[in-house]
Amino acid sequence: MTVDFFVTLEHKGERKHIAFSAKDDSAIEDENELSKLEIIRETLAQLEVEHFLILKSTLPMDPINNMIWIRGASLKSAEIEPWSGAFDEFALSMKSGIQSANQTMPLNEYCTSFDQTHGQPGGTGLRVARLLMQKKWLLPPMYKPNLESVAVGEFKTSALNI
């Protein structure tokens, strides 16, 4: 038997263990799955480990989809930048420019303008914005769907260096 997440918390010198099982909603209708979950719950209870069941329908999908979208901006193993350090240069330029941009402009429009200003192919600016989000310099409103359509002014900036 396994759990999907096992967390160890330490507070004031005391350790606490918590286990999570993540399941699709259909699992609670399957007697075999329910039996397995009950065995897991009882076994963990005997070990003084709290157990929680997380159903897919209870997960906040906007933040999850946004995290997937943001992480997708990373360079792939066989991919190369237009030149060495190009994305870092673009990130520095965007970092300074985004704060003075029209704050009601959607991010994708700002990024299209960024591409044109820097003579880059379409999509480069949006990728740079996503990289800035990865570095936690550009902090998105994670509970909003379609971050590329969100106004630039709804993004917060961090004092962290990139």
ABEGO torsion letter per residue (X at the ends): XBBABBBBBBBGGBBBBBBBBBBBAAAAABAAAAAAAAAAAAAAAAAGBBBBBBBAAABBAAAAAAAAAAAAABBBAABBBABBGAAAAAAAAAAAAAAABBAABBAAAAAAAAAAAAGBBBGAAAAAAAAAAAAGABBBBAABBGAAABBAAABBBBABBX
